[in-house]
Amino acid sequence: MTELVRIAPEVQQALAEGCAVVALETTLVAHGFPPGVGVEVGLGSEAAVRAEGAVPATVGVLDGQVVVGLDRDELARFGEAGPAARKAGSRDLASCVATRELGATTVGGTLAAARVAGIRFMGTGGIGGVHRGFADHLDVSADLGELARAPVLVASSGIKSLLDVAATAELLETLAVPVLGFRTDELPLFYSAGGGPPVSARVESAVEAAATAKAHWALGGAAVLLARDPDNGIDVEPLIEEALTVAAAQGIRGQAVTPFVLSFLHDRSDGRTLEVNRELIVANAALAAQVAVAATR
């Protein structure tokens, strides 16, 4: 596309022909799971997208370019780097390109790349948002700013449960980002079904979600958040509170909080949260593909 952005030939062809394409992030590959597991989840998400008839476009920054549609070997580089890969939000893409640093794109970074490439659908685990205790220490994920700019439907399990979900939902309303519940009236709390604030609208099918998103874009709107309950959720709120307390005591802040909490939950839940996380990420990728396919018909 340009010297700054490289779109894989398969993705380019699919976009040119009006076929369904789904963007996927790389932060979860490098930072979201123990060594080796992230690549498995990334490949599983790509396979789920293909199984629904869409083309996956996993995004990352490597060798001085934002790459939209990593191949298997390129994806493996993010798994091998692990936490050494830079977490690349939309503000970090240019820096990673200029320094040729390996950048694992966040939801926001992936949305920015999708916006440039013309991709309208994305699958992920959960979006970033307003952190707990924001009144004392302002910390709001850049994911929200990109959701206000990018005309992309994001299939997820809602907002990361380590955040202030209610405050994030309020800010999404302020930013005019519709929150659609996929067969649910409440936002899921990432690891558990429901329990969050009411969604702005409920949809019963991928076709209905696609129709709502297309109407939103036609009326000048940006992103649409499609929230889906995890299939086998668990309640981890007490563990999250404990993890955040430990993180604060150790001076862990900003982008380092999420991987710390994920690791803490994995250890304290005997791996159950990791399994739920894996399952919902792949399921959300499949849902994004279903909506993308429905939108092309």
N, C-alpha and C positions, 0 to 999 in steps of 0.2 A: 504493500500500500504506500508506504513512505520508508525512508531509511530508518525512521524511529519505530515503526510498527511493521511487524511481519505477520501476515495472515497465512495460515497453512493452505495449500492449494485446495484440499477437500472442503475447507470452510469457505474459501473464496467462491468456489463453484456452487456450493449450496446457497450462499447468500445471493449470488447472481441469478440463480434459477428460482428464487423465492421459496426455497425449502426450509424446513424447521432446523434451527441451530440453537444450541443451549450452551451458554458460557458457564464455566466451572472455575473455582478459585484454586490457588496453590498454598495459601497459608495453612489450611487444614492438613495438607500433605506434609509440610515442613514442621509445623508447630503444634498441630492439634492431636497428634498421636505418638506413641512410642516408636522408636526406630523401626522402619520396615513396614509398619502398619499403615502409615499415611499413604504410601504408594498403592497399597492394596485397595484402600478406600477410594483413592483417585481413579484407579483403573475400574473398580466396581461401579463408580458413578458413571464413567464413560460407557461402560457396557450397558448400564440401565438406560441411558439416553438412546443408545443405538437400538436396544430392544423395543423401544417405543416408536422407532422410525425417524428419529432425529439425528443430527450430527453434533457430537460434542466438540466444544472449543475450550479446552483448559488453558488458562492464561497465566503467564509468568514473565518475569524480566530476566533475560540472560544474554550475555555477549553483546551488550549495548543495544538491545532491541526489546520492545514489548512484543511478546510472541502470543498470538491468538491462535491456539490450536497446537499445543505441544505434542511431539511424538513420544513414544514410550521411553526412549533413552533420555530425552530432555526432561520428562517427568521424573525419572529416576534420580536426576541430579538434585532435585529438591528434597527427595527423601534422604539421599545421602548427606546433604548439607544439614538437614534438621534445623535446630534453632540458630545455626550459624547463618542461615539465609535471612536476609533482611525482610521484615514485615513491610510490605509496600502498599500503603494506601494511595489514594489519588495524588496527594501532595508529593509522594516519594518517587513516582514513576520517572520523572525527568532526571532526578539525581541518580537513580539506579542506572538509567540509560547512559548518562554522561560518565559515570565512574565504572561502567561495565560490571556493576555489582549484581549478584544473584538476588533477585527480588521476588519473594513469594507474595502474590497479590492477596489482599484482604477482600472483603465484600466490596468496599468502596473502590479499591484499586481495580478490581475485576469489572465493576460497573463502568468505571471511566474508560477502560479498554473496550468494553462492549459498546459504549456510546460512540466511540470513534469508529469502530468496525461496522456498526449498524446492526448489532445483535439485539434482539428484543426480549430474550428469555434467559433466565439464570437459575441454577439450583445451588443451594447451600445448606448449612446446618441451621445457624441462627444469625441474625444481624446484630451488629453492635448498636449501642445507644447511650442513654444517660446512665452513668455509674451511680451506684448507691453512695449516699453522703455527698451528693453534688452541691448541696447548699454550703458545705464547708470547704469543699475542694472541687472546683468546677472541672469535670472530666466528661466530655461528650464525644462519642465516636464520630469520626469523619464519614462513616457509612451513611449517616443521616443526611449530610450535606449532598452526597452524591445521589442518594435516593430522590432528593428534590430536583436534581438536574437530569438524570438519565431516564429516558423513556423505556424502561425495562421492567418486566414482571419477574419478581424474585420469589421463587417457591422455597419455603423454609419452615422450620418449626417455631416460627415467631422470633422473639427477641431472646438473646442469651440470658439464661436464668440468673446469672451472677450479677446482672444489672438491675436497675430500678425499672421494672417492666411498665408500671403504671405511668411513670414520668416519661418514659420513652414513647408510649402510646399517645400521650398528650402532645408531645413534640411532633410526632408523625402527623397528627391532626393539624397542628399549626402549619406544617410544611405541605399540607394538602396531599399527603400520600395515602391513598385508600388502603385499608387493611381488610382483606377478604378472608373470611374463615372458610376453609374447604370442609364442608359438612360439619361445621362447628360454629357456635355463636360466641365463643370466647377464645381469646388468644391462648394457645398452649404455653406452658412455662418450660419450653424446650424439652426437658427430660420427662415431663409429665403432661398428660392431656388436660386441656382446659385450665381453669383456675385463674386466668388472667383477665384483663379488662374486656369489655364487649368489643367485637370487631365492628367495623363500619358497615359491612354487608356480608351476608352468607351466600356461598355458591355451592351448588350440589354436584357440579360436573366440570370437567376440563373445558367443555364447550362453553359453558356459562362463564367460566373464568376468562376465557379467551375473548368472548364477546364484550365483557365488562372492560377488560384492558384496552381493546381496540377502540371502544367508545371514549374511554378516558384519554387516550392519546389523540384521538380526533378532535377532542375538546381542548387540547393544549396542555394536558397533564403530563407529568413525568412518570416516576416509578409507581408500581403497584406491588404491594406486599401480599403474597398469598400464603396463608398460615395453615399448616397441616399438623394434626395431632400425631405424636409418635405412636407407633403400633403397640409397643410394649413398654410404656412409660413407667417411671419410678419417681417417688418423692425424695428429693435430695436437699430440700431447703435447709434443714439443720446443718448438713455438711457444708453447704455453700456459705452459711454464716460463719462457721468455724474456719473455713478456708480463707475467707476475706479478712478475718481477724488476724490469722497467722501472717497473711500477706502484708497487712498494714504494719504489723510488728516488725517484719523483716525489711520494711522500706520498699516493697515491691509496688510499682505504680505503672500507669499508662499501659502500653502495649504488652508489658510483661505479665500483667495480671491474669489475662485469660489463660495462657498456657500453664501458669502456676496452678490456677484453680482446677483446670482440667486434670492435671497430674495428681493433685491432692484428692479429687473426687475418685479418680481411678483407683488410687491406693486404698482409700477408706471404704470403697464400695466393693472391694474384691473384684474389680474389673467390670462390674455390672454397668457403670456409666459409660465405659468405653464401648461396650457392645450396643447399648442404646444409641450412642452417638453414631457409630458405624451404620446401624440400620436406618436411622432417620436421614442421614446424609444421602445415602443411596436412594431411599424412597423419595426424597424431595427432588433429586435429579430426575427420577422417572416421572414425577408429577410435572415438573417443568417441561419435560419433553412432550408429555401428553397435551399440555396446553399449547405448546409451540406448534405441534402437528395440527391441533384443532384450529389454530389461528390461520394456518395456510390453506385450509379447505374452503 
